[in-house]
Amino acid sequence: MNSKHGSRHEIKGWLFDVYPSPEGMVVWIITEDDQRLKLIDAFHPSFYFNGPPDALRAVFQSLSYETTPIVIKRVERKEFFTGESVRVMEVILKDPTKVFSVVKRLIRMDRQVNFYNCDINPAQLYFYKRELFPLAFCSVVHNDNRRILSIRALDSRWDLDYSRPPLRSIHLKLEGELINPNHGWRGKLEIHDDEGSCHVLEADDPKELLSSLNSHLKRRDPDIVFSDWGDTFIIPHLRKIAEKVNITMAFNRDSAMQVAGRKSRSYASYGRIVYSGGAQTFFGRWHIDRQNSFILNEAALQGLLEQARVTKIPIQHMARTSTGTGITSMQLETACRDGILIPWKEKAPEEFKSGLELLKIDKGGMVFLPPIGFHEDVAELDFASMYPSIMAKFNISPETVMCDCCPENRVPETDYTVCTKRKGLVPKILEPLLLKRCQYKEKLKAETDPHQREIYDFRQNALKWLLVVSFGYLGYKNCRFGRIEAHECVTAYSREKLLCTKEIAESQGYQLIHGIVDSVWVKKAGATEQDYQKLAQAISVRTGLPINLEGVYRWIAFPPSKTRPSLAVPNLYFGVFHSGKKKIRGLEIRRSDTPPFIREAQERMLKILGQTRNIKEYEAKIPDAIAILTEYRQRLSEGKISLSDLTISKSLSQAPQNYEKATLSAVVSQELLARGIKLDPGESIQYIITNAKDKDPASRARAYATITAEHSYDVEKYTELLIKAGESFFSFFGYDLKKLKILTDFTRPI
């Protein structure tokens, strides 16, 4: 077909990658016949501003000096909190790569000017405006010059059974164990391909090494380059070498682009320091660092792709960012679609509250402490995504809370009102997420094919993480559309619903064993699974929120607190359902800083104890479980535990030089610092305890990356950690640490 643009070519395929260029947005399509096609879409991003006349004149004058083509026009858009139309100036730029530099210069000029929609990632804005998303299956019409004339998605991001292109991949890692190379570990570079082959690049000459890697990249032409520590070590290291020896690396499929680097950073989140390892981003193919991707570790590649589709965040960015950023993107997309102005780093200030008001309102979720000990035939009922469900059902959103038009619609225990006339932005994005996750879980129940079940499970888990953070972002200080009062409304409703649940259960003769925010554990003599299902249905009807029967336990145990032995810990328990499935919370087996050998010992003990049907059988199996504890203690004493199984991982709460006490984390981080290794707050370190009681703090522990054959581990300290891990299983029956030390002493006479 011919036109004034030349021949028109229509293709179908998956939208693989998008990024800005001076000509427009570069769009990579993987076609139905497995080609990788680079196209250009003449997309012109825009932003808005308003302010006093004098300040506006200065902005107009500054824009007149821009060399990139700009169109300025007056338009009307909606203000977020009031919903009223306001006049703003729209600035449209022909070159998508210039948006941030233009905005940055304007913002520095005059603080009286308000800027909107000015810091949205160009690729995300492209997805919003074109109604596209990563890996959308598209119909694309382009001309002979590969300029896109039209592009539209043929599937929906809300589809459950969507197709995806065949993706070729390789995996880069250093030879040997997965030890952070930034902490001193070095090894040869390995290339693993998706056919199971492994190639070790053994060249001593840097040019030969890089040429060999380039050869692999060009021959395999992977869509995805997976790596371990590629963001923080492998790719930056290879790029530096390439620059020195003047070799162009084939990391990018698009040869016109340079690899984009972003530095590591540390930031505070929910009272803890988080470390983000930066990024090395490719163009025309993806680079995904397995050690720098939360969602990849939680939900595999299937979950990552699911999150990218629904949030409209490019795959490489989604792999490295927080799930909270995903929720923000969904808010931005909805705001763009509805013509709502998105403020630059602005949020509504918190309303003043007295101390008494804070005591009344700012309570968080409700908890009913369980009685310490074992309980048989207990059912667990869980509200499905309780907080997001509350936000969706009761229309809780920053702009709907504390409205003046609905004084009758008051939030429990507060003086807050919620609007019933205007649908909130937050409920708009949560409703389809809740529905899609529910649909995946239904498919998961019905599916019999193990592979397909795994796919559904990864996808629903990815959506779960988006829903989990949606509540926290209501009150997050950096949230674009945040308001602490909306956050407080959600917890107020949650407390009311949990109290209501308790009342319903007790009115039907059930005993409440435990309750924590969105889950309850109840018991009734002679109750069947069908009885508990009926109770769940009654609670759902009364509260208006879906609650599911997680299962009925054969037995469940609530250990005492180690700091306050007279009390249980709400999120510390373990038990076995009648189905045989185990559920564990708070034990060493679930902690990221537990040495692998202790985790393995707990798993083996729990396997034996988990076979029991009641408390009597459990108690009878204790000697067998203690025998396992004794076995591991003996292996420790005889030096039969590998150092890799003794590693302890800890995140630094501050920079190494700022530690004042000689904690093991301080000792190890300062050891690495002395070796010239830079560590940031929040970064994870791995170490071995060498002698916990040594008078010299520097000898108490050593970084795992620097351990040599001459180093040994502290048998006494690891034995103490091991026995403490076993105590959780046995303390109910009078087995304290002192008794367990005696019973597991393999040297004593039998």
GILIN-V585726 format. One record per helix or strand of 2 or more residues. SS is the DSSP state (@ for helix, = for strand). FROM is the first residue (numbers start at 1). LEN is the number of residues. If there is no record, write none. Layout:
ss = (SS SS)
from = (FROM FROM)
len = (LEN LEN)
This chain:
ss = (= = = = = = @ = = @ = @ = = = @ = = @ = @ = = = = = @ @ @ @ @ = = @ = @ @ @ = = @ = = = @ @ @ @ = @ @ = @ = @ @ @)
from = (2 6 9 24 36 46 53 70 85 96 114 122 137 147 169 181 189 198 206 224 230 260 265 272 279 286 290 294 315 323 355 367 373 386 417 425 450 484 511 519 529 547 573 582 588 596 615 643 648 656 664 684 697 701 704 715 737)
len = (2 2 13 8 6 5 12 9 9 14 3 9 6 7 6 3 5 4 15 4 16 3 5 5 3 4 3 18 6 15 7 2 11 8 2 22 23 24 6 5 15 12 5 4 3 14 23 4 4 3 11 6 3 3 3 19 7)
